[in-house]
Amino acid sequence: MKSRAKSLVACLVVALAGTLLPHTAVHADALHDCATDGNHSYGRANSGWGSQVVGTGATTVTPTQWPVDRNQNGGKGGTTDEAVWVFDNNSNSGTSIESGYFSGYWPYGGGFFTGLVPYFTLNNGSVGARAGGFLNANKSIWMATRAYLPGSSVNGAAAVDWAYFDLGHYTVATPTNLEQGEVTGAPGSSWMGGGKGESFLGYYQPASGYPNAWYNWGFSTTCANSPYWASGNNPGSGFSNGGF
């Protein structure tokens, strides 16, 4: 998510009935800081599957508390979010899909939300849209992004628990997997991952598995911006982030 407002992308939100995938905890420490502009802090995990993917998924349990400082960003409020991404591994095209949930300030049209709101963005966070309801706290959920595979009869999509966004024929160049927590505003002003941490189990979808096959991440690399943290178990598909 980027903290600038753009026109909303048209989207379709429908009920999603899916099978929840397993959940796991992780152990280890982030090795380095994430690149940041100073107003965004991250706890991030990148999959090592490179550019042979079209989808990124994760299971998690939503937090029970997520304080967000309403005095940040000139009084508009801060934001905390957790999301999965399919993005351009070469950073040349500007194409990407992000889906997850946020609480706090919504930069694509304004407003401050105290609940956990499903959303998606495209084009490295340049445009975004949100669902019209809230997720339950302390609930096991599945969230995923799937870029369109040219020639398929099935559209690209983003899903966050019950929320489903039809993305049509949107494609991502040299796509790779990413999951990240993000906080806007002064570091430590809002919580990430429920403060004490939120755990994820990461999945990828290769082109050969489009549109329904998902496989565990084999390993990941992590970064974080203090006071936030990220960790992953290598080899393994589990990772977590948090901090306040």
Phi, psi and omega per residue, in radians:
M1 nan 2.398 3.085
K2 -1.961 2.575 -3.080
S3 -1.586 1.074 2.985
R4 -2.568 2.492 -3.046
A5 -1.542 2.358 3.052
K6 -2.349 2.990 3.067
S7 -1.124 2.527 -3.090
L8 -1.315 2.508 3.016
V9 -1.395 2.376 3.082
A10 -1.102 2.390 -3.100
C11 -2.560 2.801 3.092
L12 -2.014 2.190 3.116
V13 -1.992 2.081 3.136
V14 -2.334 2.878 3.074
A15 -1.161 2.434 -3.133
L16 -2.075 2.121 3.064
A17 -1.860 1.971 -3.102
G18 -2.460 2.894 3.108
T19 -1.577 2.193 3.123
L20 -1.263 2.506 -3.129
L21 -1.758 2.904 -3.015
P22 -1.146 2.824 -3.106
H23 -2.153 2.538 -3.092
T24 -2.516 2.813 3.023
A25 -1.804 2.851 -3.071
V26 -2.386 2.884 3.135
H27 -2.508 2.376 3.040
A28 2.590 3.099 -3.099
D29 -2.146 2.611 3.046
A30 -1.147 2.511 -3.039
L31 -1.619 -0.391 -3.062
H32 -2.759 2.930 3.106
D33 -1.318 2.586 2.988
C34 -1.428 2.594 3.016
A35 -1.104 2.378 -3.079
T36 -2.671 2.713 3.071
D37 -1.579 0.062 3.137
G38 1.655 -0.420 3.082
N39 -1.747 -0.107 3.102
H40 -2.135 2.312 3.065
S41 -2.103 2.507 -2.999
Y42 -2.279 2.710 2.857
G43 -2.315 1.799 -2.805
R44 -2.184 2.565 3.006
A45 -2.302 2.263 3.074
N46 -1.910 2.318 3.035
S47 -1.320 2.687 3.125
G48 -1.633 0.310 -3.032
W49 -1.447 -0.068 3.012
G50 1.200 -2.488 -2.989
S51 -1.760 0.388 -3.119
Q52 -1.775 0.498 -3.064
V53 -2.180 2.748 2.981
V54 -2.150 -0.202 -3.093
G55 -2.466 2.670 3.042
T56 -2.279 2.308 3.115
G57 -2.371 2.849 3.083
A58 -2.763 2.525 2.916
T59 -1.790 2.582 3.108
T60 -2.767 3.022 2.989
V61 -2.036 2.143 -3.099
T62 -1.086 2.604 -3.081
P63 -1.237 2.934 3.085
T64 -1.722 -0.267 3.085
Q65 -2.630 2.580 -3.052
W66 -2.727 1.086 -3.100
P67 -0.966 2.307 3.100
V68 -2.199 2.251 -3.094
D69 -1.334 2.021 -3.107
R70 -1.360 -0.133 -3.125
N71 -1.568 -0.058 -3.110
Q72 -1.348 2.934 3.034
N73 0.914 0.878 3.084
G74 1.153 0.498 3.125
G75 1.573 -0.076 3.087
K76 -1.310 -0.453 -3.131
G77 1.872 2.708 3.055
G78 -1.451 3.130 3.108
T79 -2.436 2.487 2.923
T80 -2.206 2.402 3.135
D81 -2.611 2.780 3.007
E82 -2.265 2.340 -3.038
A83 -2.707 2.720 2.961
V84 -1.857 2.592 -3.072
W85 -2.290 2.584 2.733
V86 -2.016 2.058 -3.064
F87 -2.364 2.895 -3.096
D88 -1.265 1.983 -3.108
N89 -1.114 -0.417 3.124
N90 -1.693 -0.073 3.087
S91 0.970 0.552 -3.101
N92 -1.769 -0.602 -2.956
S93 -1.569 -0.375 -3.045
G94 1.340 0.149 -3.134
T95 -1.613 2.485 3.078
S96 -2.969 2.811 2.972
I97 -2.265 2.314 3.084
E98 -2.202 2.377 3.003
S99 -2.510 2.495 -3.117
G100 3.095 -2.576 3.106
Y101 -2.419 2.662 -3.134
F102 -2.376 2.874 2.925
S103 -2.434 2.511 -3.133
G104 1.930 -2.501 -3.074
Y105 -1.301 2.368 3.101
W106 -1.813 1.908 -3.005
P107 -1.307 -0.205 -3.092
Y108 -1.752 1.188 -3.123
G109 2.085 -0.164 3.062
G110 1.520 3.108 -3.125
G111 1.810 2.603 3.116
F112 -2.113 2.226 -3.043
F113 -2.108 2.270 -3.117
T114 -1.596 -0.233 3.094
G115 -1.605 -3.035 3.102
L116 -1.719 1.976 -2.979
V117 -1.910 2.162 3.039
P118 -1.181 2.522 -3.136
Y119 -2.712 2.978 2.932
F120 -2.506 2.767 2.995
T121 -2.347 2.796 3.030
L122 -2.241 2.879 3.004
N123 1.008 0.900 3.124
N124 0.993 0.683 3.076
G125 1.423 0.238 -3.120
S126 -1.298 -0.528 3.099
V127 -2.344 2.649 -3.121
G128 -2.751 2.843 3.081
A129 -2.560 2.632 -3.124
R130 -2.106 2.771 3.024
A131 -1.385 2.915 -3.059
G132 -1.667 0.323 -3.139
G133 -2.534 -2.998 -3.076
F134 -2.095 2.644 2.993
L135 -1.425 2.701 3.024
N136 -1.359 2.550 3.030
A137 -1.296 2.654 3.055
N138 0.962 0.793 -3.132
K139 -2.177 2.408 3.039
S140 -1.244 2.211 -3.127
I141 -2.361 2.813 3.014
W142 -1.995 2.309 3.022
M143 -2.330 2.497 -3.011
A144 -2.730 2.661 2.948
T145 -2.134 2.524 3.127
R146 -2.482 1.941 3.055
A147 -1.253 2.680 3.132
Y148 -1.226 2.406 3.043
L149 -1.722 1.943 -3.075
P150 -0.917 2.375 -3.121
G151 1.658 -0.247 -3.126
S152 -1.421 2.695 3.051
S153 -1.548 -0.037 -3.110
V154 -1.851 2.248 -3.111
N155 -1.270 2.813 2.923
G156 -1.183 2.797 -3.051
A157 -2.794 2.838 2.975
A158 -2.295 2.432 -3.102
A159 -2.392 2.408 3.071
V160 -2.430 1.746 -3.081
D161 0.943 -2.036 -3.078
W162 -1.414 -0.244 -3.071
A163 -1.532 2.344 -3.127
Y164 -2.325 2.255 -3.118
F165 -2.064 2.074 3.114
D166 -1.437 2.061 -3.056
L167 -1.814 0.184 3.052
G168 1.055 -2.328 -3.085
H169 -1.769 0.588 3.118
Y170 -1.259 2.202 -3.136
T171 -2.025 2.758 3.086
V172 -2.148 2.219 3.127
A173 -1.258 2.486 3.137
T174 0.602 1.076 -2.978
P175 -1.284 2.557 3.052
T176 -2.488 2.989 -3.020
N177 -1.699 2.533 3.086
L178 -2.683 2.470 2.903
E179 -2.250 2.415 3.102
Q180 -2.645 2.572 2.856
G181 -1.658 2.593 -3.081
E182 -2.491 2.431 3.054
V183 -2.266 2.309 3.041
T184 -1.823 2.630 -3.059
G185 1.817 -3.008 -3.108
A186 -1.083 2.391 3.109
P187 -0.933 2.293 -3.140
G188 1.517 -0.059 -3.124
S189 -1.329 -0.475 3.106
S190 -2.329 2.777 -3.076
W191 -1.534 2.612 2.985
M192 -2.038 2.428 3.039
G193 1.040 0.596 -3.120
G194 1.228 0.227 3.107
G195 1.499 -1.182 -3.102
K196 -1.328 -0.227 3.039
G197 2.202 2.548 3.067
E198 -2.176 2.321 -3.065
S199 -1.820 2.597 -3.079
F200 -2.359 2.687 2.940
L201 -2.072 2.062 -3.007
G202 -1.589 2.511 3.121
Y203 -2.302 2.651 3.015
Y204 -2.240 2.723 3.071
Q205 -2.144 2.013 3.071
P206 -1.364 2.845 3.102
A207 -1.000 -0.612 -3.128
S208 -1.184 -0.304 -3.132
G209 -1.795 0.077 -3.092
Y210 -1.131 2.343 0.096
P211 -1.871 0.059 -2.930
N212 -2.081 -0.178 -3.065
A213 -1.560 2.297 3.137
W214 -2.240 2.484 -3.102
Y215 -2.313 2.587 -3.123
N216 -1.136 2.476 2.914
W217 -1.010 2.435 3.088
G218 -1.511 -0.568 3.106
F219 -2.850 2.954 3.139
S220 -2.618 2.825 2.956
T221 -1.989 2.603 -3.046
T222 -2.243 2.742 2.973
C223 -2.594 2.827 -3.137
A224 -2.798 2.757 3.071
N225 -1.986 2.090 -3.129
S226 -1.011 2.449 0.196
P227 -1.525 0.202 3.118
Y228 -1.504 2.828 -3.063
W229 -2.503 2.819 3.043
A230 -2.528 2.600 3.127
S231 -2.602 2.712 3.114
G232 -2.579 2.731 3.075
N233 -1.833 2.102 -3.092
N234 -2.101 2.167 -0.036
P235 -1.282 2.706 3.135
G236 2.578 2.889 -3.050
S237 -1.910 0.098 -3.130
G238 -1.605 2.564 3.057
F239 -2.730 2.859 3.138
S240 -2.636 2.836 3.028
N241 -2.611 2.885 -3.135
G242 3.059 -2.939 3.108
G243 2.228 2.743 3.107
F244 -2.768 nan nan
